[in-house]
Amino acid sequence: MNLEDKGAALRWRAALFAGRTGRLPLLLSAVPCGLFAFWLGVMVPHTGARQESLEKIQSQLRIPLPLDSQQPALQSRVSPSEYQQVGLVFDRLNQSGLKVEASRYQLEKNAEKPALLLDIPLQGEYLPLVEALESLARTMPLDIDQITLRRTAPAENLLNVTLRLRLQKEKS
């Protein structure tokens, strides 16, 4: 049996099958098969890529940030999720092209809302600073308490910035 005969036999069997079951039930059964093929072809690789991205982010967040050695009590009071939030703040500032020089952490004990104060001196341009702060304010539970901007010369684009952020602590 050659290829032409096999094609004709296959068409004959398909026509016979369609005649026995009917066209509507056959078409309705093709919908789940099509959706399954779509899921296998598109969604599974996309989900795998998302999972790899999530694992990469989680591995970056597991690295603890160095805390101020002058405040050992602070090390025991900052939770891992707050470490992660502080890390995300610094990552976002670095992604915007801002050079973070150092940081200072301080616990603020307020009866209503306990907070972690971050004093961050950095250098960079104005527009990336504004974009980074807008992004942080939209995505994280923080308040911008104070911003100090200085230039070394009037024609200079590079700013020396002192930023004070209040990161809301989670309830213990």
C-alpha positions in Angstrom: 0.0 0.0 0.0 1.6 3.3 -1.1 1.2 6.7 0.5 -1.7 7.7 -1.8 -3.7 4.7 -0.8 -3.1 5.3 2.9 -4.3 8.8 2.6 -7.5 7.7 0.8 -8.1 5.0 3.4 -7.6 7.5 6.2 -10.1 9.9 4.6 -12.6 7.0 4.2 -12.3 6.1 7.8 -12.7 9.7 9.0 -15.8 10.1 6.8 -17.2 6.9 8.2 -16.5 8.0 11.8 -18.1 11.4 11.2 -21.1 9.7 9.7 -21.6 7.4 12.7 -21.1 10.1 15.4 -22.5 13.1 13.7 -20.7 16.4 12.9 -21.9 18.4 15.9 -20.6 16.0 18.6 -17.4 15.6 16.7 -16.9 19.3 16.5 -17.8 19.7 20.2 -15.3 17.0 21.2 -12.6 18.9 19.1 -12.9 22.0 21.4 -11.4 20.4 24.5 -8.7 18.8 22.4 -7.8 22.1 20.9 -7.7 23.8 24.3 -5.5 21.0 25.6 -3.1 21.5 22.6 -3.0 25.2 23.3 -2.3 24.7 27.0 0.6 22.3 26.1 2.0 24.5 23.4 1.7 28.0 25.0 0.8 27.9 28.6 3.2 25.2 30.0 6.4 26.9 28.6 5.2 30.3 29.8 4.5 28.9 33.3 7.9 27.3 33.4 9.6 30.6 32.5 7.6 32.4 35.2 8.6 29.7 37.7 12.3 30.1 36.9 11.9 33.9 37.2 10.2 33.5 40.6 12.9 31.1 41.8 15.6 33.6 40.8 13.9 36.4 42.7 13.4 34.3 45.7 17.1 33.3 45.7 18.1 37.0 45.6 15.7 37.8 48.5 17.3 35.1 50.7 20.5 37.0 50.9 20.3 39.0 54.1 21.2 42.7 54.0 24.0 43.9 56.3 22.6 45.8 59.2 24.3 48.5 61.2 26.8 46.9 63.6 26.2 49.7 66.0 22.6 48.6 66.6 22.7 44.9 67.5 19.1 45.1 68.9 17.9 46.0 65.4 19.2 42.7 64.0 16.9 40.7 66.2 13.8 42.9 65.5 13.9 43.0 61.7 12.0 40.2 60.1 13.1 38.4 56.9 10.2 40.0 55.0 11.4 43.4 56.1 15.0 42.4 54.9 13.4 41.6 51.6 11.6 44.9 51.4 14.7 46.8 52.2 16.6 44.8 49.5 13.9 45.6 47.0 14.2 49.3 47.8 17.9 49.2 47.1 17.5 47.1 44.0 15.0 49.6 42.6 17.3 52.5 43.3 20.2 50.8 41.7 18.1 49.8 38.6 17.3 53.5 38.1 21.0 54.3 37.8 21.3 55.8 41.3 24.4 55.1 43.2 23.6 54.2 46.8 26.5 55.0 49.0 25.4 53.6 52.4 22.4 53.3 54.6 21.3 53.6 58.1 18.5 51.8 59.8 16.5 52.8 62.8 13.4 51.4 64.5 10.7 53.8 65.2 8.3 52.7 68.0 5.0 54.3 67.5 2.0 52.8 69.2 -0.1 52.9 66.1 2.3 52.0 63.3 5.8 50.7 64.1 8.2 51.5 61.2 11.7 51.0 60.1 13.4 54.3 59.1 16.0 54.2 56.3 18.4 57.0 55.8 19.9 56.6 52.4 22.6 58.9 50.9 22.9 58.4 47.1 24.0 60.1 43.9 22.2 60.3 40.6 20.0 62.4 38.3 16.7 63.9 39.2 14.3 62.1 36.8 15.5 58.6 37.6 15.2 59.5 41.3 11.6 60.6 40.8 10.7 57.5 38.8 12.2 55.2 41.4 10.4 56.9 44.2 7.1 56.8 42.4 7.6 53.1 41.7 8.5 52.3 45.3 5.6 54.4 46.7 3.1 52.5 44.4 4.4 49.0 45.2 5.6 49.0 48.8 4.2 50.1 52.2 6.5 53.0 52.7 6.3 56.8 53.1 8.9 59.3 51.9 9.6 61.4 54.9 12.4 63.7 53.7 14.5 64.3 50.5 17.5 66.6 50.5 18.9 67.5 47.1 22.3 69.2 46.5 24.4 70.0 43.5 28.1 70.7 43.5 27.7 73.2 40.7 24.7 74.8 39.0 25.4 73.2 35.6 26.0 69.8 37.1 23.3 67.1 36.4 24.5 64.8 39.2 22.7 65.3 42.5 23.8 64.4 46.0 20.6 63.1 47.6 19.8 62.2 51.2 16.6 60.2 51.3 14.6 59.2 54.4 12.0 56.5 54.0 9.6 55.1 56.5 9.0 51.4 55.8 5.9 50.2 57.7 6.7 47.1 59.8 4.5 44.1 59.8 2.5 43.5 62.9 4.2 41.0 65.3 
